[in-house]
Amino acid sequence: MSHLELRLKADLATIAGWEGATAYLDVLDNRGTGINAHQTGSLMGASNIEVPVATTRIFHAWLQQNFLDERLSLLAGLYPIDSEFFAMESASLLLHPSFGTPADLGLTRGPSIFNNSAFGLRGKWLSTNRTVYAMGALLDGIPNDPARPKCTAIRFAKGDGAFVIAELGWMPDELGHLFEPSEPVRGLPTPALARHEKYSGVSKYALGFWRYGNRVPDQLDVDTNGDPLQRRSQGAYLFAERTLLGLGDPGRDLAAFGRYSFSDGNSTSIDRMWNLGLRLRGPAASRPDDALVIGWTLARLASKWRTVQEVAGTGTAAREEAFEITWRAAITPWFVLQPNLQHIRHPGGTSAARSATLVGARIELTF
């Protein structure tokens, strides 16, 4: 599998005298045969760059206007929610998709996430000392055009409906760090920001809620005519991550993360999900820029989905579970080698499925 990403970020105050405004464009190209689609069959997936259709498309294309010394911002355009919402920095190096977008949300009919973003609006507020934030987004319920999966399209079709998400969080370690960017993406960091990211710890606690406006067929319940009941999909999540201890040298530390998410389970195979893990930065004094990350995730299979499978003659397990360990070795500032090991129990949610073990590596080049 391959992932190519080209980014362009413009400070419109410098270019056009438009104070407080930023423009951003991000184009993705994803190719290759997906190991999960053809071999593993996990409901949660196995790689966060695997896509169902090889394509080149625009992922970000938005304008953001800042107010109140960059404490309030409004964004409009093609915007993926996984660039800001439910994001855990200490879990971001793991390759399993569930450590990004929770699988109970990712399996719904079309949230605006990698690599399929929707047009919408996002607002974000930061407290004066940058320790508390609140943000919300309103987007098209179905990104792009499902009939043309290789294209980028802004299409408000009948039946798409809307998708809303909101998150409230507390980041106590950000006290006084007013140089943090307010955009959902970062360009080349300033020296102050680079030092902060390298030497400061992480501390974040948040909760969020999401909901679709339009109704979808229930996978089990029917009305008096035998037709599936129509229900709105919705869910929520909460998470925490924190640096636990330092290892003596600046930038070398141990952090932990945990997240719980849940949804109604009326139209998806997963209704509950747990993520837990540890990140060790600078695991060896001689490798201060490396990171070792261990993660565990458990997805509880929705009771309605299990009933449908049992009626069809397929035995089910109560959950799908994955364990991952990865070492991100920074060979040079522009070249990274990342060996990876995953073990997935009950892939696909069937009781007869054998456990899957995946061994591989990711190579990352940055220019």
N, C-alpha and C positions, 0 to 999 in steps of 0.2 A: 504494500500500500504506500502511496505517496501523497504528500500534502505540500502544496506550494502556496505561499501567501505573499501578496504584494500590498504594501500599505502606503498611504499618502495622507499626511496630516498638515493642515494649513492654519496658521495663526492669522486670522483675518484682520486683526488690529495692525499687524506689521505690513500685510500685503495691501489692504484696502482701507485702512483707517477705521475699520468696524470694531470698536472697542468691545471686549468681552466675548467675541464670537470665534468659534472654531469650526472648521469643516473637516470631515474625515471620510476617506474612501478605502475600502478593504476588499480586494478581489481574491477569491480562493479557487484553486484547482485541485481536485481530488481524484485519484486514479487507483487502479489495482484491484485484484480479486480479494474480497474480504474474507478473512479466515472464519469469522463468526457466521456469515451468511452461508458459507459452503461447507463448513466443517463442525464448528462448535455448537451452533444453534441456541445460544444463550438468549433469554428474554432481555437481559440487561445489556448485552453486547460484550465485546472483548477489547475493542480499541476505539479510542475517542477520535480517530480520524477516518474510521470506516463509514462509508456512505452507500446507500442502496443503488445509486446511479452515478457513474463517472461523469463529472461535469465541471465546467468553469462558470462561476457566477459571482455576482456582487453580493457580499455578505454585510458590510457596513456601507452606508451612504447617508450621512446626516449632517445637519447643522446644529450647533449648540450655542445658546446665548446665556452668559453668566450675569448675575446681579449680586448686589450686596457683598462686594469683595470676594466674589466667587463662592459664596455660601449658598446661593440659590441658582439653579440652572434649569433651563428648559431645552429639550432636544426634540427634533422632528426629523423623520426619515426612516430608512431601512435600519432597524435596530434589533439585534439579538439580545434577549433578556439574560442569557447566560454570561454575558460580558460583565454584569454587575450583580444581578440577583443570585441568591443562594450560593455565593462564591466563597470558598475556603482556600485561602492562600497556601496554607501548609499542606493541602491535599492536591494542589494543582499539578504536581509532577507525576502523579499516578496516571497510567494509561487507560485503566478501566473507565468506561463512560459514566458509571454511576457516581463517581466522585466529583463529576461536574454537575450536570442536570440530574436531579433525582429521577429514577426510572419510572415511578408512578406518574410523574408529569410528562416525561419524555415519551411515554407510550400513548398519550392522548392523541387526538386527531390532528394536531399540528401546532405545537407551541413554537414561538420564534426563537429557535436555538440552532446551533451548528448542524448542518451547513445551509440552513433554510430559514432566512430571516423575513420578517414581515414589516410593513410600513406602520408607523405609529408615533406616539408621543410619550416622552418620559420626563418627569419632573423629579428634582432631587434637592433636598435641603440639608445643610450642615449647620450644627451649632457653632457659636462664636469660637470656641476652642477646638472645633473639629472632632470632638469625641462622640457626639450623637448625630445620627443621620436618619432621615426618612425619605423614601422614594417610592414612586408608583409609575406604572406604565399602562397605556391603553393602546392595543394593537389590533390589526386585522386578525380574525380568528383562524384563518388558514393562510399561511405564507405562500407567495408565488402562485403558480397555476399548476395544480396537480396533474392536469392533462398534458403539460409540457415540463416534465421534471428537470430537463437540462437547461431551462431558460431562467432568467431573472425577470420577474414581472411584478408590477404593482397593480393588483386586481381586487376590486371590492365586489365580489360576486354575491348574488342572492344566496343566502344560506351560510355564508362564511361566518357571520356574526362577529362578535368582538371578544377579545381576551384581555382581562385585567389582572394585574399583579401588584402587590404592595409589600414593602419590607421596612421594618424599624430595627435599628441596630445601635450598639454601643461599642466604641473602640477606645478604651481608656488610655492605651499607650500612644495614641495620636495627639495627646494633649500638647498644644503649642507648636505642632508641626504644620504651620500654615502654608508650606510650600507644596503640600500634596495636591496633585491635579484633581480636578472635579470631573473630568471626562471619563467615560467608561473604558478608554484605552490610553496608553501612554506612548509617547514618542521617545526620543533620546532624553534621558533624565538629566536634570541639572546636577552639578556636583553635590549640592546639599541633599537632593533626593537620592542620588546614588549611594551616598554614605548612610542615609537613613535606612534604605532597603537592605543594605549589606550588613549593617551592624546592629540595627534595632530588632527587637523581638516582635512577636505578633500577639494581639489580644483583641478578639472580636466576638460579640455575642449578638445574635439576631433572630428574629422570627418574621415569617411572611405568610401571605395568603394569596391564592390565585383562583380565578373562576372564568369559565366560558359563558358568553351571553346566550348562544344558541343551544338548543337541546339536541341530543344524539340518542339513538336507540339503545335501550337497556339490553345487555347481553343475555338476560334471563327472564325478567318480569314482562308479562304481557297484559294487555287490557282485555275487556270482555269479548272483543272481536278476535282475539288471538294475535293482535299486532303488538310488537315491542313497545313498551312504554317509553316515552321521550323524557329524558332527564338532562339537566345541566351538570357538566363535570366541574368539580371543584376540589380543592385540597389546601394543605398548609404545611409548613415546615418550621423547624427551629434548629439552630446549630450554635456551636461554640468552638473556638480554637484559642490556644494560649501557649506561650513559651513557658516551659516548666523549669528549665535550669540552663545556665551557661556552662561551657566547657573550658573556661579559662581564657581563651583568646577571643577577641571581638569577632562577631560573625559566626562563631561556632556555638550552637545551642541545640536543645531538644524541645520540640513543640508537639502538642497533642491536639487532635481535632475529633469532633463527634457531631453527627447530624441525624435527626429523625424527621421523616416526612410521611404524610398520610393523605389519602384521597378517598373519594366515595366508593371506588371499586365497582361502579355500575357498568362501565364500558371498557375497562382495561384488565389486563391479567395480573397486575400488581397493585395492591392497595396500601401497603406499609413498607417502609424502608429504613434501615439503619446503616450508618457509616461510622467507622471508628478507625483511628490510625495514629501513627507517630512519624514525625519528620526529624531527621538528624542532619543538621547542616555542619559541614566540616567534620565528617566522621573520623578523619585522620588529620593530625596536625599538619602533615605534609600536603594534604589535599583540602585546603580551606574553602574552595569554591565548589566542592562536590556536595552531594546530598544523598542520603539513604532514606527511603520512605517505605513504610509498611502500612498496608491498608486492608481492612476487612469490611465487607458489605453483605447485608442480608436483605432479601426481598421476600416479603410474605405474599403468597399468591392469593388473589381475591377469591372469596368463597363462591361467588357467582360464576367466575371463570372456571373454577375447579368442577362445579356442578355440570356446566356445559360439557366439559371434557369427559367427565365420567359417563354422562348420558350417551356420548358419542363412542364410548368403549375404550377411552384412553385413561389409564390410571395416572394420578397426579401426586406430586409431592406437596408438602405444606409450604415449602420455600425453595428459592434458589439462592445459593450462597457463593461468594467469591473471596479469595484471599490473594493479595498481590504484594510482591516485594520488588523494588527497583532501585538501582544506583545510577544517579545522574553524574557522569564524570565529565567535568569541564576540561577538555584537553587543551583548548586555546580559547580566547574570548569569542571566537566565531565558530568553533567546532565542538560539538557535544556528542558523546557516545553513552547510550543509556540501555544497559542490559535489563531484562524484565522477565519475571516469573509470575505466572498466574495459575491458580487452581480453582476450578469452578465445579461446585456440586449441584446435581440435578439441573444441568443446562436444559432450557426449554420447559422446565417445570414438570416433566413427566417422571413418574416413579421408576420407569425402566431405563431411563437415560444413564449412561455411564458418566462418571466424573471426567472432566477434561483438564489436562495440564498443558499449558502453553509456555514455551520458552522462546525468547526472541530478543531483539534489540532495536532501538530507534536511533537513527543518526540525524542530527540536527545541525544545519548550516545557517548562519545568520550573517547578512551583509548590510 
